[in-house]
């Protein structure tokens, strides 16, 4: 039995989908970003995040546009969360946005995580 509680997929139109098909889409998107988390992988994530953040929907205050932007980041969200945690002001703080302001390949990430 597959339990899909709490998992959803945001499609290219910003609509949320749930259920086994949504879980499969999310897993496929994450698979594209799987592998060793080295400097090259981090550079790819930062570049893709910057590309998505430069799109008109990312600058919009309309909820559907925010959902579309989130949907484009679904596959790289775990790595993006790692970047956010690494660049948080304090160990106990969580800020959703530091990854959106990174411009280089995070060569200092390794120092931040130690």
C-alpha positions, -999 to +999 in steps of 0.1 A: +000+000+000+013+034-010+005+062+014+008+097-001-003+119+028+013+153+027+029+150-007+018+172-036+030+183-070+026+218-084+022+216-121+034+242-146+001+261-142+004+264-105-022+238-097-016+214-068-020+177-074-019+149-049-020+111-049+003+085-063+008+103-096+019+134-078+044+115-057+058+099-089+063+133-105+080+147-074+103+117-072+112+121-109+120+158-104+141+150-074+159+122-093+172+148-117+191+165-089+203+133-071+239+123-068+270+135-050+266+169-035+299+185-046+308+220-057+296+213-093+262+201-081+258+231-058+268+255-086+241+238-108+215+243-081+224+279-076+223+286-113+190+269-118+175+287-087+188+320-101+173+312-135+139+305-119+141+336-097+147+358-127+114+348-144+085+372-142+064+349-121+091+349-093+088+387-090+050+387-089+028+390-058+000+369-073-004+336-055-007+315-086+026+330-099+042+321-065+029+285-069+044+283-104+077+295-091+076+269-063+067+242-088+097+249-109+119+244-078+104+212-065+132+189-077+160+209-061+142+218-029+162+196-006+195+211-017+180+246-016+169+239+020+205+228+028+218+261+014+192+281+034+202+263+066+239+268+059+235+305+054+210+311+083+219+338+108+220+313+136+218+275+140+182+277+153+170+301+127+154+291+094+150+316+066+134+304+033+152+330+012+190+329+015+194+306-014+176+331-036+203+357-030+233+335-036+253+345-067+284+324-066+290+287-064+290+287-026+327+279-021+321+289+015+293+264+021+316+238+034+330+262+060+294+271+071+284+235+076+314+225+098 
